[in-house]
Amino acid sequence: MFFDYGSYEYYIRPGFTDMRCGSDSLARIAMEETGSEVYSRKMFLFLAKNRRTLAVLVWDRNGFWLIVATAREWRMDRQQMEMKTP
């Protein structure tokens, strides 16, 4: 296992994100919208407009991990996206 998932805080960006953004652009978006430091034990989740692609941005001691997953069988609906930051 790469990450101890229980020790991270999770932030889900409401709305949609342009998935052409790289890790630096997503980190900037995360800092601007949450006002929190991205270089800590936090995971930032971004959803594409097609609601099938999810990007997770995580800081590791050596740099960012950008994990992108595309689902073929499901789409996230609006109510699932309404989670707010803690």
N, C-alpha and C positions, 0 to 999 in steps of 0.2 A: 504494500500500500504506500502510495506517495505521500499522502496528506493524512493527518489526524483530523478528520472532518469535524469532529465534535469540538475542537478548540478554535474553530474559525467563526467569525461573524459573517452573515450573508446579507447582501444587498441586491435587490432585484430592481432594475431600472424600469419604471413604468413607461409604457409606449414602445415604440419600435426604434431599432438602431440600424444604421447602415453597416452591413457586415463587411464592407470593403475596408473598414477602419482596421488599423493594426493595433498592437498592444499599447503603443504610446498614445494614440488617439483615444482609445478606450479608457486608459488610465486618466487622461485629462478630463474626459466626460465624467468619469466616476468622481474625481476630486471636485469638479465644479458643481455637480448636482447633489452630492452627499455632504460636501464640506469636510470629509474625513480624509485621513492619510491613507494612501493606497499601499504604502510600503510597510504594511503590518499584517497581522493574521486576519485578513478579510478576503472574501470571495465576492466578486461583482458579476452578476448575471445579466446578460443582454439578450433580447429576443429580436429576431429579424422580422421584417414586415410580413413575410410569408407564414409566420407563426410556426414554422417547422425547424428553423435553425436557431440554436441556442449557443451563445459564446460565454465562457466563464474565464474571467481574468483573475489570476492569483499571483501574488508576489512571493517569490522564494528568495532565500538569501543571495542567490546568484543572478536573479533577474525575474522577469515575468514569465508565467506560463499562460498561454492562450489556448484554451481547449474549445474546439468547435464541434458540435454534434448536429447532425441533420437527421430528423426522423422521417420515415416514409409513410408510416401508418397512422399518425396522429397529428393533430393541430391543437395548440394551446388556445383556449378561449379567453375572452376578456376577463372573466371572473377569476381565473387562475392567475392572471397577471396583477391583480389588485393588491398583492402583498406589499406592505410598506416596510421601510427600514426600521430596525429596532430602536 
